[in-house]
């Protein structure tokens, strides 16, 4: 029902009846009620024509103005498995490519997967469906929606060889430590620093044998800590040979070594303990931000960063996640980073359960009173976006209070969590209803 404006009971009547004001006028001197945020949000909201990519994009022009001169835009999702969240990301990316000069789509997938997707969209061999399944079968994104995005990016590059789109994975290397990373380091060393080759080959040998992430994590903690030290030593050896003159080959080889070290470091943490898991989540958000900032700095590309709402936000709502990627990016980029979050009133999504790793459709009904989405859905547009930075102070204050909000990861049930929307994101996209994403058929 995108683009539909719903008929609403007059807001004054709803507010009055909901608070009992028609029956009992507020006494003089009583504490004033909090201002209803809906009228101000409605005045500032921009309705969406559609969440599907393609077609007229004029309704996104205000979003372009909100993004301004940002070089990295984080675009979240309130579930990992809803069709509309991903197609809306596809639509926003196409708009930013055409109108704002963006050229990279980044995703919280592994650095290895990013290299493979990047090669494909730039004309590499392979079947896109097989590639997506190979890389993303263990994730929420082995979907028709992802296939469509990569297919469009490749077709765009075929038409615009002078301005190629790129794909970047900014996360640790799971489920696989790609051979491309080891080869990227050793090939450079063989050609430019041959005296380092025996030692780096020796350091990487046991890590190379454990390229499968699940096999790696099955090794004893003591062994994993030793492997992390070896990966770090290899990185430091190469880093200390930085050439006097800037070298693109060195820069990429060092980044591959950095990615191997990042993965070995996080695998060396005791993830089966609360303290270890918390340290790992902090390290993961930091490394994703570091890799994204590295890509933007070294390619010069403007980047759309796709991740869960939590990871593109400035605030954490969960003590298990001490600091989020969005906060690290704001530290590094300042106002050149913009965060966009999603909310939704009701609908379905693909998720696993506590008892099964199978991806199945799950559903939630309309938001209930007291939830952020309950109020946001009173705005007369089904689907809309709003710049929370531009709202009146009283409305920003309302959006800055922690309220139950949907934030669903891989497993459901999950949440709701108490989230402060305005301090978490700059811009908010609200959808009235979402549907489950379409997993690729076996």
N, C-alpha and C positions, 0 to 999 in steps of 0.2 A: 504493500500500500504506500510505497514511497511517493512523495510528492502530494499526498492527499492531506488536506487541512480538515480536521474534524470539527463538527459542531459541538460546542461545549455548553454546559449549564453556565450561566453568567458567573464569573469568578467571584463577584461580590456576594452573590447568594450562596455559593459553595462555601466561601470563607465564613460568612455569617452563620449559616446553619451548622457548619462543622465546629464552630467555637461556641455555639449557643448564644451568639450576640443578639439575635433577634428576640430572644426570650429574656435575656438578663443583661441590660446595658452595663458596661464597665463602670464601676464606681469611681468617683473623682478621687484622685490620689493613689489609685491602684497601680500596680506595676504594669506598664504597657506591654501588650503582646508583641512578639517578634513580627516584623514586617513580612508579609507574604512575598516570597521571592519570584513567584510566577509572572506577574505583570512585567517586571523589569527584564527577566530572561526572555519573555515573549517579544518584547520590543527590540531586543538585541539579536534575537535568533534569526538565522538564515535557513529557510527550508531547502531540503535536498530534492532535486528532480528525480534522482534515482541513486541506488547503491551499485548499479551494474556499470562496468566499464564501457567506454564508447559513447557516442552520441554527443549531444549538446552539453558543453561543460561550463556554460556561462554562470550557472548557479554556484560554481566553485571559485569565481573571481574574488568574492569577499574572503574566502579562505586563503587565497594567494596573498591578499593584502595583509592578513593576520600573520602569515609566515614571514613576510617582509624579506629581510636580507639574510635569513638563517641559512647556514651552510649544512646543517644536519637537522632534520625534522624527525623526531621520534613519534611513531604512530602506533598506538597500542591496540589492545583487544581485550574485551571483558571475558571472553572465553577463547580457548585455542581452537575450537572446532565449529565455529558458526560461519555459514556461507557468506552472509552479508558483511561481516567484518573483513573477510579477505577480499571479496570483490570490491569493497569500498577502498581498501588499500590499493588495489590494482587501479581503480578509477583515479584516486588521488595521485598516484605515481605518474600515470599518463598525463594528467593535467600539469604536474610539476615539471615533467620532461618538456612538454610543449610550450609552457608559458613562463616557467621560472628557471629553466636551464639545468634541472637536475639530471644526473646521468647514472647514478648508482642506486640499486635496490639492495639494502643490507638486511640481514635476517639473523635471528638468534639460532643459527645452525652452525655446524663446525667449520673451521677454517678450511679443512679438506673439502667438504661439500661445497663451500663457496667457490673454491678454485675450479671444481668440476662443472658447476652450473655456469660460472663465468666463461669457461671454455666453450660450453654449448651455445650460449646466447651470442657468442662472438664467431659462430660458424663451425664449431667443432663437430666431430662425428658423434653418432649415437642416436638412439630413439629416446625422445623426451620422456615418454611414459616409463620406460624401463629405468631411465636415469633417476627420475623422481622416486620411483619405488625402491631402487637400490639404496638411495641416500636417506630416504625419509620414512621407510617402513616402520621404524620404531618410534616415530614422532607423530604429532597430530596432523602433519601437513602432507601426507601421501594422498593428495586429493586432486580432483579435476580442476579445482580453482588454481592450484599451484601450477599444474600443467599449462593452463591457459595463460598465466602470467609469463612463464618462460617462453612459451610459443610466441606471444606478442613481442617480447623483448628481442627475440631472434629475428622476427619479421621486420621489426623497426630497424635493426642493424643492417639487414639486407638492403633496406631502402635508404639508409643514411650511413654509409660506410665511413664518412668523414667525421661522424659524431656518434661513436659507439656507446651503447648502454652497457653497464657492467653489473655484475652480481657479486656480492660480498657476504661471506659467512664470518661472523665476528666472535663465535663462541669457541669453547674448548673442543678438542678433536674426539668426539664421540658420535657414532659408534666405532670409528676407525681412525687410527693415525696413518694418514695417507702416505703412500710411497712417494708422492710428489713432493712432500716436505723434506724427507730424508734426501731424496735425489736433488732437490733444489739447493740444499746446503752442500752436499758432497761434490756435486758437479762444479759449483762455484769454487770451492776450495781446491779441487783438482786442477782447475785452470789458472787460479790466481794466487793461491797460498798452498802449494803442494806439500810443504813441510808439515802442515797441520793435518794432512789427510789421514795418516796412520792413526793418530790419536783420536780424531773425531770419528773415524770409522769404528774404532774400538769402543768408544763411549756409546755410540748409537746401536751397536750390534744387539745387545740384549733387549733394548727398547723396540727395535725393529721386529724382533721375534714375537713381541707381544702387541702387535698392531691392533688386534681386536680389543675394543675397550672392555668388554665383559671379562675376557680372559685376563687382561691386565689387572682389573680390579679384584680378580680372584687370587692374586698373589699375596703373600704375607706382607703386612705393613712395613716390616723392616726392609724387605726387598724393594718395595715401591719407593721408600725414602732414599735408598741408595740410587735407584734409577733417576729420581728427581735431581739428585746431586750431579749425576753424570750429564743429564740434559742441560743443567745450568752451566756446567763446566764447558760443554761444547758451545753454548751460546756465548759465554764470556771469551773463549778463545777467538771466536770469529769477530766479536764486537771489538776486541783489542787490535784487530787488524784493519780497522776502518781506513780506507784509502784517503790520501790527502785531498784528492779531487772527488767531487760527488760522483757516485757510480750507481746507476739504477740496478744493475745486476747485484751489487753488494747489498743494496737496500732491501731487495726482495729476498735474497738468501738469508739475511739477518732476521727478517720478519718470519720466515719459515722456522728458523732456529728458535726464535722467541715463542712461536706458537707451540712447538714441541716442548719447550721448557714450561710454558704455562700449563699444558695438559699434564705433564709429569708432576708438576707441583701440586695441582689440585687432586690428582690421584694418590698423592702421598699423604693426604690428610685422613684422619680417622673418621670417615663419613658415617660410621655406625654409632657415633656418640653425638649428643646434642651440641657439644662444644665444637667438635670437628665439622659437623654439618654447617653450623653457623659461620665458622671461619671459611669454609668452602664457598658458601653463598656470597659472602663479602668479597672474596677473591674473584669469584666468577663475574660479578657485576663490574668490578674494577677492570678485569681483563677485557670484557666486552667493550667497555668505554675506551680503553686504551687502543684496542684494535680498530675501532671505528674512527677515532681521532687520527690514528696513524694513516688509515686509508684516505681520509679526507685531505690530510696534509700532503701526502705523497702523490696522490693522483690529481689533486685540485678539484675533484668532483664534488658537486652538491649531492648529499646522501639522504634518501628516505630510509629510515631505520625502522624495521618492523619487529615488534616484540610484544609481549604481554603488557597490559597497562602498568603492572607493577614495575617492570624493568625499564620503561621509558619515563617513569615518574620521578619527581624530585623528593618525595617522601616515602618512607616505608610504613606500612600499616601492620607489619608482622615482625615480631622480635627475632624471628629466625633469619631475617634479611636486614642486617644492620644499616646498609646504605645501598641505594639503588643506582643502576647504570645511568639513569637520567641525572642524578645528582652529581655523579662523577663527570659526566659530559658538561654539565653547567659549570663545574669547577674549571674544566679545561677550556671550554669554548665561550663561556659567558653568554651573552644574548645571541650568539650565533647558533645556539641550540634552542629549539622550540619543541615543547612536549604537547602532544595531542592524545587525549584519552577517549575511550568509548564507554557509554552506558547503554543499557537496554531494559525495556520494561518486562518482556516475557518472550518465551520461545524455546528453541531447541538447539542442541549442539552435540558434537561427537566428543565422547570422553570415555575413559576407562573407569573401572570401579575398584574398590579396595580388594575385591575378590577375583578380579579378572583383568588381564591386560588387553582384552578385546575392545576395539573401538566401537562403541554402540551409541545410537541416538539417545540423548537424555533431554528432559524438558523441565522447565520451571514456569509457574503461573505468573500472573501479574504481581508486580511489586506491592508490598503491603505498606500500610501507613507507618511512617517513621523512617522508611528507607529513602535514600536520595532519589532513586528512580521513581518512586511514587509521586514525588513532587515534580520532577523533571518531565514526567509523562503528562502532566496537566497542561503543559504548553500546547497550543492548538495545532501545531504541526506534528505529523507522525514522526518524521525524521528531520533533524535539523542540526546545525552546529552553531556554537556561540563562543566568542572570545571572552573568557572569564576575567581577563585583565581589564576589560573596558566596562565592566558592570559597575553600577553604583556601589558605594562603600558598604551600604547595609546589605546588599545582595551578596557581595563578596564575603561579608562576614557570615552570612547564612551558609554559603558554600564552603566556608572554612571550618565549620563544625563537623566533627567526626560523627558520621551516621552509618548504619548498616548499608552496605553496597555490595553488589555482586562482583566477584573477582574469582573466576573459575579456571583452574589449571587443567592438568591432564586427567585428574581423578575427580569424580563427583560421587557423593556430595562434597562440597567445598564452599565454605563461607555461609552467609555473607560476612564481610569484615567491616569494621568501623573505619571509614576512609574520609579524609578531608579533601574534597575535590579541588577546590581553588588552589591550595598550596601544592597539590600534586601535579597539576597540568596547567598549561596556558590556555588551551582550547579544548572544548568538549564537543564530541559528536554523540547525539542521543538518537537511538533507533527504537521505534515502538515495538517491533517484533523481529526476531531473528529465527532462522531455520538452520538445520544441521548441514554442515559441509558434506561434500560427496566424496567419500573414500573411493580410490581407484579399485576397480574390480580385479580380483586375483587373476 
